[in-house]
Amino acid sequence: MLEIRKAVITLDEKEIMELQRIITDNEAKDALKFLRKSVYDQIAHSQQGRLKSHLDTSGDPVDRFRRQSY
């Protein structure tokens, strides 16, 4: 599961031209390829290291217990 956070993506000149071509030509298959390659890959990379399971706890429970102050 992803810990979803805001992400910023950047498109270079070539990607912007490709996006404009896709929009102009109304190409659904090319649009999906573009989203996977240019957008999703950047978002997945920015979220890398933030994957966590709903079963995970933050760190070692014994260590957390030791650090607690009562």
C-alpha positions in Angstrom: 0.0 0.0 0.0 1.3 3.5 -0.8 1.4 6.2 1.7 -0.1 8.8 -0.6 1.5 12.2 -0.6 1.5 15.1 -3.1 4.0 14.7 -5.9 5.4 17.1 -8.4 6.1 15.9 -11.9 8.1 17.6 -14.6 7.9 17.2 -18.3 10.7 18.1 -20.6 10.1 19.7 -24.0 9.9 16.3 -25.8 7.2 15.1 -23.4 5.2 18.3 -23.7 5.3 17.9 -27.5 4.2 14.3 -27.2 1.3 15.3 -24.9 0.2 18.0 -27.3 0.3 15.4 -30.2 -1.8 12.9 -28.2 -4.4 15.6 -27.3 -4.5 16.9 -30.9 -4.8 13.4 -32.4 -7.1 12.1 -29.7 -5.1 8.9 -29.3 -6.3 6.8 -26.3 -3.6 4.1 -26.5 -0.8 6.7 -26.8 -2.3 8.6 -23.9 -2.2 5.6 -21.7 1.4 4.8 -22.7 2.4 8.4 -22.0 0.7 8.4 -18.6 2.5 5.1 -17.6 5.9 6.2 -18.9 6.0 10.0 -18.1 3.6 10.5 -15.2 3.2 7.3 -13.3 6.9 6.4 -13.3 7.7 9.8 -11.8 5.0 9.5 -9.1 6.0 5.9 -8.3 9.7 7.0 -8.0 8.8 9.9 -5.8 6.8 7.6 -3.5 9.6 5.0 -3.4 10.6 4.2 0.1 7.2 5.3 1.4 5.6 1.9 0.8 4.2 0.4 3.9 1.8 -2.3 4.9 -1.2 -1.6 7.1 0.2 -4.3 9.3 3.5 -2.6 9.8 4.2 -0.6 13.0 6.7 2.2 13.1 9.9 0.4 14.2 10.6 -2.2 16.8 7.9 -2.4 19.5 10.4 -3.2 22.2 12.5 -0.2 21.3 9.3 2.0 21.3 8.4 0.7 24.8 11.9 1.5 26.1 11.7 5.1 24.9 8.4 5.8 26.4 8.4 8.0 29.5 5.9 7.4 32.2 
